[in-house]
Amino acid sequence: MINYDYTPHGVCSRAIHVSLTDDGSTIDHVSFEGGCNGNLKAISKLVAGQPVARIVDILKGNTCGPRPTSCADQLTHALTEAAEKARA
């Protein structure tokens, strides 16, 4: 299991905690600190068990209101960094 903590930028959430399978290809668990609690819990449930690459493709570039990013977009950064850690 690969565990990775990410500090998001430009959003309300303060931290994203990611757990990936040992090979870094599949999301085991995601949780957020701060942000829109209900929406972020829903995102966490939806991405569990999904391939990292698929979720990154779907959520990358998602925005929140006038912001150029969102918690979902920041999750893609966290997932990419966690997967890179697994390959290292």
SULFENWO-V758242 format. One record per backbone hydrogen bond with DSSP energy under -0.5 kcal/mol. CO is the residue of the C=O (numbers start at 1). NH is the residue of the N-H. E is the energy in kcal/mol with one decimal. If there is no record, write none. Layout:
# SULFENWO-V758242
co = {CO	CO}
nh = {NH	NH}
e = {E	E}
This chain:
# SULFENWO-V758242
co = {1	2	4	6	6	15	16	16	17	18	19	19	20	21	25	26	27	29	31	33	33	35	36	37	38	39	40	41	42	43	44	47	50	51	52	53	54	55	56	59	64	67	69	70	71	72	73	74	75	76	77	78	79	80	81	82	83	84}
nh = {3	20	18	8	16	33	6	18	31	4	28	29	2	24	52	21	49	19	17	14	15	37	40	41	42	43	44	45	46	47	48	50	27	55	56	57	58	59	60	62	67	64	64	74	75	76	77	78	79	80	81	82	83	84	85	86	87	88}
e = {-0.6	-2.8	-3.1	-0.7	-2.5	-2.5	-2.8	-0.5	-2.2	-2.8	-3.1	-1.8	-2.6	-2.4	-2.5	-2.4	-3.1	-2.8	-3.2	-3.2	-1.2	-1.2	-2.7	-2.2	-1.9	-2.4	-2.2	-1.9	-2.4	-2.1	-1.1	-2.2	-2.8	-1.9	-2.6	-2.3	-1.9	-2.7	-2.1	-2.1	-2.2	-0.6	-1.3	-2.7	-2.0	-1.2	-1.2	-2.2	-3.0	-2.2	-2.4	-2.5	-2.5	-2.1	-2.0	-1.8	-1.6	-1.1}
